[in-house]
Amino acid sequence: MCDDERLASMGNARRLRDQKRWYDANFDEELLRERAQAERICHQFNAFDPGDEEGRRTLLAHMFSELGEGATVLPPLYVDYGYNCRVGEGTFINRGAYLMDGAPITIGDHVFIGPGCGMYTAEHPLTVEERNQGLERALPITIEDDVWIGGNVVILPGVTIGRGSVIGAHSTVTRDVPAGVVAVGSPCRVVRAITPDDAPSDKEAEDEA
């Protein structure tokens, strides 16, 4: 991309991004301002007094497009924009999450997310010349209701994880995961379905007591 083309594209990058097309992520002034603002809000959130839950929630509600009732997000948290993040009711996001929300990241209700989770919507060209120009595109990530994601899981662009599924710790999720399964590994693969037999039994509860 020459200088004239880059100048012509300034201000159009957000439109191209939202259309899931290749765009200039590194030189567009509007996107740079938005990322800087999100970084400032994350810094504020991460520095809040641990006892000020109301203040932290107010800040998140201002930054996210949706923050459901009873949702909990523990610091530190990192985002690119924030306004592309939707978090449902009763969801819990443990420490160290990075929500790279160039495209929408939609997290449903009652989702459990372990520490160190990375959700990355951005992808770059495989070809060196275009990659070095700063081109990227962003594809949405969707986590449906009642999903449990273990610690240090990476979720790549365009992935949907189906309702009620469980993702094992340290997995790298490169493709969609259907509902109601256990999936683990790098790349993440379905191991088996979740069945009623997986519910804790009364005997197990008595033994633990």
BELQUI-V122598 format. One record per residue. RES is the residue in one small letter. SS is DSSP state (hx for helix, st for strand, lp for the rest). Layout:
{{RES	SS} {RES	SS}}
This chain:
{{m	lp} {c	lp} {d	hx} {d	hx} {e	hx} {r	hx} {l	hx} {a	hx} {s	hx} {m	lp} {g	lp} {n	lp} {a	hx} {r	hx} {r	hx} {l	hx} {r	hx} {d	hx} {q	lp} {k	lp} {r	lp} {w	lp} {y	st} {d	st} {a	lp} {n	lp} {f	lp} {d	lp} {e	hx} {e	hx} {l	hx} {l	hx} {r	hx} {e	hx} {r	hx} {a	hx} {q	hx} {a	hx} {e	hx} {r	hx} {i	hx} {c	hx} {h	hx} {q	hx} {f	hx} {n	hx} {a	hx} {f	lp} {d	lp} {p	lp} {g	lp} {d	lp} {e	hx} {e	hx} {g	hx} {r	hx} {r	hx} {t	hx} {l	hx} {l	hx} {a	hx} {h	hx} {m	hx} {f	lp} {s	lp} {e	st} {l	st} {g	lp} {e	lp} {g	lp} {a	lp} {t	st} {v	st} {l	lp} {p	lp} {p	lp} {l	st} {y	st} {v	st} {d	lp} {y	lp} {g	lp} {y	lp} {n	lp} {c	st} {r	st} {v	st} {g	lp} {e	lp} {g	lp} {t	lp} {f	st} {i	st} {n	lp} {r	lp} {g	lp} {a	st} {y	st} {l	st} {m	st} {d	lp} {g	lp} {a	lp} {p	lp} {i	st} {t	st} {i	st} {g	lp} {d	lp} {h	lp} {v	lp} {f	st} {i	st} {g	lp} {p	lp} {g	lp} {c	lp} {g	st} {m	st} {y	st} {t	lp} {a	st} {e	st} {h	st} {p	lp} {l	lp} {t	lp} {v	hx} {e	hx} {e	hx} {r	hx} {n	hx} {q	lp} {g	lp} {l	st} {e	st} {r	st} {a	st} {l	lp} {p	lp} {i	st} {t	st} {i	st} {e	lp} {d	lp} {d	lp} {v	lp} {w	st} {i	st} {g	lp} {g	lp} {n	lp} {v	lp} {v	st} {i	st} {l	lp} {p	lp} {g	lp} {v	lp} {t	st} {i	st} {g	lp} {r	lp} {g	lp} {s	lp} {v	st} {i	st} {g	lp} {a	lp} {h	lp} {s	lp} {t	st} {v	st} {t	lp} {r	lp} {d	lp} {v	st} {p	lp} {a	lp} {g	lp} {v	st} {v	st} {a	st} {v	st} {g	lp} {s	st} {p	lp} {c	lp} {r	st} {v	st} {v	st} {r	st} {a	st} {i	lp} {t	lp} {p	hx} {d	hx} {d	hx} {a	lp} {p	lp} {s	lp} {d	hx} {k	hx} {e	hx} {a	hx} {e	hx} {d	hx} {e	hx} {a	lp}}
